[in-house]
Amino acid sequence: MTTIRDVAEAAGVSIATVSRALHGLPRVSDATRQRVLAAAAELRYVASPSAASLASGQTNAVGVVAPFINRWYFAAVVHSAEERLRKAGFDLLLYSLGTDVQERHRAFSGTLLSKRVDAVLVLGLHPTADEVAALSAVGGPVAIVGAKVPGWASVRIDDEAAARSAVRHVLDLGHRRVGFIGGDDPLRTAMPAERRAGYRAELIAAGLPVHPELEAVGEFTVRSGYAAAVRLLQLPEPPTAIFAASDEMAMGAVQAARRAGIAVPRDLSVIGIDDHEMAELLDLTTVAQPVVAQGVLAAEMLLGALVEPDGEPHSVTVPTELVVRGTTGPAPRRG
């Protein structure tokens, strides 16, 4: 019976290199990968996931802990990570927490994941020190998307900087009364507070006051963005621009304005963050982030750590880009 050692000897490489090549992992040259694949084909070697699992104690599964799965950002990250992991022979075990604090405690205690997964991918959550310790004790590598945790691999954008660029855009257009739609934080997710901080910091940098009445709470959905915008637009002195901390909330704000007979962008500018798959169709100005790339990068980090468990975890901050479309324009003249 042909073994992985036979393939390594035939290709003139190490067993680890054979494993990396056959699983599509990085740091294997194209020439070496082709040599390994040719040797495996010639020897009719097929890696058996079940046999490998029994021999190594691995499960060939990766646990994914996400606050939500029915929201576009998290769904897009999970999908892109799953595609990359599946190509490497791994299944996903998905834990969607919703707003259930007890469910979060169970997931981060490690009891749900212990001996069931080889690695863990955490999305958008800001774990406590105790949660970091518990999840790290599961025994495999951990990567986080949307936050940064010492000792874990991470992929994220600079949420505060992204928010500042959104606010700076409408300030440059002459707006001085800028509303904000952001989220509360029942699960201690990392992003909402940073985007709110960016909104406030850019106003202060421009010498403008921060008005609490111009901040409304949303839940990162179109419906909640609509409701929050209705509240802002009913103020005695409503904003001339609204920055929403997600494109979905920005879409709701645009709809609220139009139903109130307020022209966008003539009377009200609206900008979001994300570059949602519907943003271009709806002509929404936004700060784009590479969502799919973040899922792929996180998956690559976990796969690399499984092959080289003693390697140093990497932290990557991916760039964002202001995309100006049709929902922002010069501040209206009010006399």
C-alpha positions, 0 to 999 in steps of 0.5 A: 500500500502506497504511503505518503512517505513513498510519495515524498521519496519519489518526489525528492521532498519531505513528508511535510512538503507532500502534505502541503502540496496535496492540501494546496497550502502556501509556501510550495513552489509551482514546480514542487507542487507539480512534482508531488502531484505527478508522483502521487498520481504515478503511485496512485496515492490518495490521502485518506482523511479518515486514516489521517484523522485516526493516525494524527488525532486530527478531526479535519474540521475547523470551528467557526464562531460568529455573532451572526450568520444571516448578515451579509458581512459574516456570511461572505467571510464564512463562505470565502473561508469555507471554500478555501478550507474545503479545498484543503480537505477541511469541514466547518462546524459553525456556531452562530451566537445571535444575541445570546450571551449564554451561547457565547459563554458556551462557545468560548468556554471551549467545551463545544469545540474541544476534540471536535476541531483542529482550529478555530476561526472567530469572526468580529468578536472582541474576546475577554482575557478569560475567553482568549485563554479558554479558546486557546486551550482547545489546542489548535491554532485560532484566527480572528477576523475583524479584531486583533488578539495577541497570540492569535492570527488576525485579519482586519481593517482599521475600522476607526480609520475607515469611519474617519475617511467616510466622515471626512468625505462629507465634511469635504463636501461642506457638510457640518451637521453630520448624523451617525447611525451605529450599533450597540454591542450586546456581544462585545463585538469589536467593530461598532465602538471603533466606527463610532470613535472614528466618526467622533474623532473626525468631527473633533479634528475638523473643529466641530462639536459632537452632538449626542442627538445626531447619533442614533442606534441601529442593528446593522440591518436595512430596517434598523437603519431606516428607523434610525434615520427617521429619528434623525430626520425628525430633529428640529435641525436635522443633519445634512449628511448621515454616516452609517456604520454599515451599508445595510443601515445606509440603504435604510437611511436612503429609503427613509429620506426618500419616503420623507420627500428628502432628495438624496443627495441634493438635500441629504448625503448618505455614506456607509461602510463595506461595499455590500454586494448591493451597494453599486446597484443602489449607487451608494457611496461607501468605504469599501473593504475586501470582505472575501479576501479577509475570509481567504486570508484567515483560512490560509493562516489557519492552514499554515499554522496546522502545518507549522504549529510553532510558527509566529501568528501573523496580523494583517490589516487590509486596506479600505477605499473610499468609493464615491457614487450617487448618494453624496453631494455638496451640502445644501444651502439653507437660508 
